[in-house]
Amino acid sequence: MTEDDLEHDVEHDVVVIGAGYAGLTAATLLADAGLDVVVLEARDRVGGRAKTEHLAPGVWVDHGGQWIGPTQRRIRALARRTGIGLFPSEGPGLNSEWWSGELFRYSGPVANGQPDVAAEAVGLALELDLMALDIDPEAPWDAPDAADWDATTVESWLRQQDVDHEETRNAMRLIVRTVLTCEPSDVSLLHLLFYIRSATCSLQLYGHAGTAQDARFVGGAQAVPDALAATLGGRVRLGAPVRRIEHAAAGVAVHADGDVVVTARRAIVALPPALAGRLTYAPALPGLRDQLTQRMPMGSVIKCHVVWDRPWWRDEGLSGCGVGDSGAVRAFFDDSPPDASAGIIVAFITADEARVWGERPPEERRARVLDELVTHFGEQVRTATGYVDTAWADEEFSRGCYAGNLVPGAWTAYGRALRAPIGVLHWAGTETATVWSGYFDGAVQSGERAAREVLDALAVPADRWPERLPESGGMTGTDDDRAEIAALTLTGGRRGDA
């Protein structure tokens, strides 16, 4: 399609590619501003990496993302706007820790069966938090030590730390595998520090009350995008995988399966960079952007749900949550509905273990998950009535979860291309967020940013721009922030703001 064809045949103002949280946020804001918007989604559902399966009335599992935290104000506002309720994810009882061949019970966000190890791990977390305050989330490559941090893997950094216990390093490796779903040797230290910076502090990234896992959505995390899509109505087209984008100054022609061609003045590509890089562009994208997409692989995770008639572990004073330093499952959580009408534990197989177990059939994974939960809870685990899992690396239109991670050297060499528009093309998705990157809140932030870029580019009058969503929590790097970071780390990442 030529420039002249685009100039005369453009049908819409904006086409959004991807109907996850980012794409639907952008589309909703643009539609609210009066623009003609079309959303193309490859799957037969909306939600992207939010995928809810209803097992029975009032009983559901989230195969993808599911939690939100108190400082994630954008996603909380969006949940209120769509009428989706929240409920606390943390229940009473002791957590479980399998470490160095022993079973411990503990309370709080930090496993403390081995107090010396826990203390050293908190010390390393605090060091990372203070280092992260030197990063501007808008430009991590400009940090004073960015080049050194980006040339260092997280694994290399851990091996350089002077600790008394190797278990301390293993505890930090567990955190990386659970939070980033990759091995510490896969990712640069700069990327981990950026991730921490976007979330305020490291202990905001795990634990329950007051952290990123503070609350869950009533009815599952897909309920919010379902509600947004219902409002957009026929503007959302499902089962339309985009394969090719032709772009010129006059607009874009987006080609999807089924001989679908959508033309528009602007496009928002709301896909993970790894998937955005697999589309064909005419003309081809600049090398910097394309090579960035080659250096941001998706994380590896299998999310496994075990179902019982009721959460029986609560009778034993247990929370249903725990961690371990060996085996396929390194972290698990009580995932039961708020009325306890079923008992559900969600277990995570991540990083290298996900790569191994992703090649095995679900029945083998089920047997292994049950065996490992028996270690924590005893033989009653085997009374499970159901099991479902999702190996996200096999998902055609995700190719991994939770998010893409930049490999060593990528932030400093290619990071500038992550959000920068290319002509009439704009980029969204949680990977492009500067606050809560990798989370729903980051996806919402990215969709709002991309929508405002388009409104500005199309010279839409300011009185038609939708109201901004509430800003999410963050730090600016002042001395007061450093003092608060230290307090947060020592208190398990909890803040009082909501």
N, C-alpha and C positions, 0 to 999 in steps of 0.2 A: 504494500500500500504506500502510495507516494504522499508527499507533503500536501499536494493539492487535494488528493482524495480525503485525507484527514480533515483538511480545512473545510470541505464541503459536506462531509458525511458524519461529523461528530454528533452523536445522539444524546449524550448525557454530560453532566458537569463532571462527575467523578465516578470512577470504578474502583472498588475496594476488592482486593484479592485476599481472601481468607476471612472466615466468619467466626474467629475466636474472640476472646475478650478485646483484643486490640482493634481488630477490624470492625467489630460491631460498635465499639465505643466511637470510633472515628465516623462510621456511617451514620450513627444516631445524631451526633453533634452536627454533622453537615446537613442532614435532613432537617434538623431543628432550625438551621440557618436558612432554610428554603432552597437548598440545592437539590438537583436531580441526581440521585445516587443509586448505583447498582452494586450489589455485593455478590461475588462469585466464590462459591465454596466447593472444594473438591469432594468432601464427604457427603453422606446422605443425612447429616445432622449438623447443627451448629455447635460451637463450644471449643473447637480445636483440641487443645490438651486438657480441657475439662470434659470428662466423659462419665456420665452417671448411668448406672444400670439399676433399675428398680426390681428387686427380688420378690417383693410382696408389698401390699399396701402399707405405706409408712416405713418400709425397710428398703434401703438402697445402699449401694457402694459406689464410691468415686474411684474409677480406674486411673484417673489423672489427678491433677491438683485438687485440693479440697479445703485447705485451711487459710484463714486470714488472721492478722494481728491487730492490736489496738492502735498502732501508729499508721496503719494502712488506711488512711482516711478516704482516699479516692474510691477504693473498692467498697468500703462500708457505705459511702454515700450512694454508690450505684446500686447496692443491695437494697437500701431504703427506697430509692427511686423506683425500683422494679417490684417492691413489695415482698422481697425474699427475706425471711427471718434468719436469725443466727442463734446458735446455742453454744455454750462453753464445751470445749473438747476435753478438758481435763476433769477426770473424776477422782473420787477419794481412793486412798489405798497406796501401798508401797509399790515402787517400780522394781524391776528385776534386772540384774546384771550378771552375765556369765563371763567371767574374766579369768584367764590363766588357769582354766580347768576347775574353777570354783563358782558356786552360785551365791550371790549376795542380794539383799534387799535394801532399797534406799528410798529416800524421799527427796524432792527438789529436782532441779534441772540437771545437776551434775552427779554422775555416778560416783558414789563415795565408799564403795566396799573396800577400796584401798586408798585411805586418806592422803598418803604421801603422793600418790600418783595424781589424785584429784587436785591437790594443791599445786603441783607442778603444771598440770594441764591448764588450770585457771591462769597461772602466771604466763604461760605461752599465749593464751588467748588475749590477755591484757596487752602483751607486747604487740601482737598483731593489730589489735584495736587502735593503739596509739600510733603505729606506723600508718594505718589506714587514714588517719586524720590529715595526713599530708597530701592526700589525693583529692583533686577536684573531680567529682563524678562526671562533669561535663567534658573533662579533658584529662584522663588518667595519665596520658603520655607526657604531660607537663610536670608531673611530680618531680621533686629534686632528685630522687633516687630511682626514677622510673626505668631507666635503661638497665640498671643492675637488677632490679626486682623482676623485670620482664625477661632477663636472661637466666633467671634462677627458677627452677621448678619448686613447687611446694615441698616435694620430697627432699630435694637438696637442702633447702632451708631447715627442714626438721632435723636432718642429720648434722647440721652445723650447730644445733643448740646444745648447750651444756646442761644436761639433765642427769639426775641420778638413776632414773628408771627407764628402761626401754619401753615399758608399758605406757609411759607418758607419750612417747612418739606414736605408739599404736592408738592411744586414745585420740590424738589429733588426726591421725590417718582415718579413723572411724568417722570423725566429724566431716572431713572432706568427702569421703565416699558417700556419706548420707546426705550432705547438703548439696554437693555439686554432681553427684552420681558419676564421678570419674575417679581415677587413681591420682594420688598426689603427684606422681611422676608425669601425669598427662598435662598438667596445667601450670601456668606461670604464677609465681608469687604475686605479681602485679594484678593478675586477674582475681585471685582470692582476695587481695586487699581492696580492690574495687568493689567486689561483691559485698564484703563486710561494710565498706563505707556507704554503699547504697542502702544498707539495712540498719545503720547506726552503729551496731557493735556485734561481735561474733555470737554472743549468747542470745541475741535476738533471733538467731537462725535455727535454734533448736530448743527443746524444752516445750512447755505447754503454756500455762497461764502467763499472760503479759508478753508473750513472744509471738513469732510468726505462726505458731500452731495454736493460737489462743481460742479460736472459734471455728465452727463449721456452719455450712448453709443448711437450713431446713429443706429437705428434699434433694440435696446434692448441689454440687458446684455448677452443674450445667443449667440449673434453674435460672440463673441470671442471664446468660446468653440466650436461652430459650425465650425469656420475657422480652429482651431487646429485639430479637428476630420477629417476634409476634407483632411488636409495634411497627417495625419496618415493613412487615407484610410482604407483598410481591416484589419488593426491591431485592430480596435475598433469593438467590438461585442456588439450589443444592445440586449435588452430583455433576458439577461443572469444573473438573480439574483444568486449571490454566496451564498451557504448554508454551505459549509464545506471546511476547509483548513487542509490538512495533510502536516506536515512539519518535516523535518529532516535535518541533516547537508548537505546532497547532494542536497536538493532542496524542492520544494513544489508540491503538487497536489491539484489543486483548482477545486472544484465540484460546478457546477451551474445547474440551471433547464434545462430540456431538455437533460439530460444525457451528458452534456458538462463537460469534464475534461481537464484542461489545466495544463501542467507540466512546471516548470521553475526552474532556479537556485535560484532565489530570488523573493519575492513578496512584493509589496507596497500596503498596505491597506489604501486607501484614502477615508475613511468613517468617519462620526462623531463617537467619542468613544462609544456613546450609541448604535449605530448600529453595530459597529465593535464587541462589546461585545455580540451581539446576534448570531453571527456566531458560528458554531461548529468547534473547533480546536482539532486536534489529533497529538500529545498529547495536553492535555488541557493547556491553558496559565497559567503562574504563578499567584498565588492568588493576588499579588499586582496589576498586570495589570487588571485582571478581576474585582477586587473590585473597581478600579478606574472607569471603565466603568459603574459601578452601581451607581456612585456618580456624574455623569455629564449629567443630564437630558437636553433635548432640550428645548429651549424657546418656548413660546406659542404666536402665532400671526395669525391673519386673515388679509390678505391684500385685501382691497376693492377698486375697481376702479369704479368711476361714470363718465359717458361719456355724453357730450353735443356736439352740432354741432360746437361750437366755445367757446373759453375761455372768456365768457361774463363778468366775474368779473373784468377783466382788465379795462373795460370801466368805472368802478366805482372806479378806483385807488387802487384796491386790488390785492395782490400778489397771492391769492388762497392758502395761507399757514396759519396754525394756530395751536393752542393748546387749551386744556380745562381741567378743574380739575374734571369733572364729566361726566357721561354717558359712552357709549360704546367706542366712538371714542375720543382718547386723543390727537391725532396729525394727521395732514393732510397736503398735499403738492400739488402744481400745478404740474401735470404730463403730460402736453400737449406736443405734438410733436413740434419740433423747428419752423415749419412753421405755427403753430397755425391752422392747418387744422382741428383740433378737439379740444374741451375743455375737459380735463380730470383732475380730482382730485383723488389722492390716499389717502385713509383714513386707519389708523392703529387701529385695535382692539387688544390689547395686554394683557399679563399676566392673572390675574383672569377674566377680562372681556372676553378674548379670550376663556377661558375654559367654560364660561357660554354660549356665543354666538356660540361657535363651535358645540353645541348640538342642535342648532335651524336651520331650513331650510334657504337656501339662500334668499328666498323671504322675510322672516322676518328680516334677516340682512339688506337687501336692504332698507326696510321701515325704520328701525331704523337709518341707516346711513343717509338717506335723511332727516329725521326729525332733526337730530343733525346738519347737514350742513345748514338747514333752519335757525337754531339759529344764525349762523354766517353770512349768506348771504341773507336770505329772501326767499320768496316763489318762486322765479325764479329757485331755485334748483330743483323744482318738474318738470321742463321741460326736465329733463334728458332723453336721448334717449337710454341709455344702462347702464348695471351694470354687473360686473363680480367680483368674489372674490375667494380666495384660503385660506382654513383653513389648515395650514401646519401641524398641529398635526395629521390630517387625512391622510396625504400623506404617503403611505406605505414605501417608501424608503427614507424618511426624518424624519418623526415623530416629526416634529417641526422645528422652525426657530427663530431667525437667526442662532443661534449656541448653542452649549452646554455650560452650566454654572456649575462650581464646587460648590457644596453645602458646608456649614460650616464644617471645619475639613479636607476636602478632599485634599487641596493643600499641607498641611504640612505632611499628612499621606501617600498620594498616588501620589503626583505630579511628583515624580521622574520617574514614569512609563509612563508618557504621551507621550514622544518621544523616549524613549530608545528602540532600536531594540531588538527583541527576536529571537536569532538565525538568520534564513534567512528571518524573517519577519520585515518589516519596516513600519512606520506609517506616514501618511500625512493627511492633512485636516486643515482647518483654525483654528480649536481648538488647534492644535499643534504649531501654529506660535508664534513667540516672538515679531514680529513687526506687528501691525495692526491685531491682533488676532480677529477673528470674521468677517473679511472683505475679499473681493476678494484678496486684496494685501497680506493678511496673508496666504490665500490659495496658492497663487503663491509662496510665500516664502517657505511654507512647502513642496510643490512639488519639488522645486529646492533642498532643503536640503535633502529630501529623495532620489532624484536621485543621488546626490553626495555621499551619504552613500553607495548606491549600486555600483557606479563606483569605489569607494575606495575598497569595499569588494571584487569586482570581478577583482581587480588589472588592471583596464583599464588604459593604458598609459596616462599620463597627457596631451600629445599633442592631444588626442582625446576628452578630456573633453570640453563641450561647454562653451562658454564665460558666465560669471556670468551676471545675470540681475542687473540693477542698484539698489543699496541699497535704501531702503525707509527711510523716515525721522524718527528721534528718538533723545533721549536725553541720556546723560551718567551719570547724577546725580551730576555734578560739581556745584560750586557756581554760575558760569555764567549761567548754565542751570536754576537754581532756579530763577534768576533774569528774564530770558526770560519767564519762566512759568508764573510768576506774570504778566508780560506785556501781554502775550497771553490771560490770563484769563480776564484781564481788557479790552482787545480790542476784545473780542468775539472769541478767538481762531484762529485769522488769522495770517498767516506767509507769508513772502514774497517769500520763495523759491518755486520752481515749479519742 
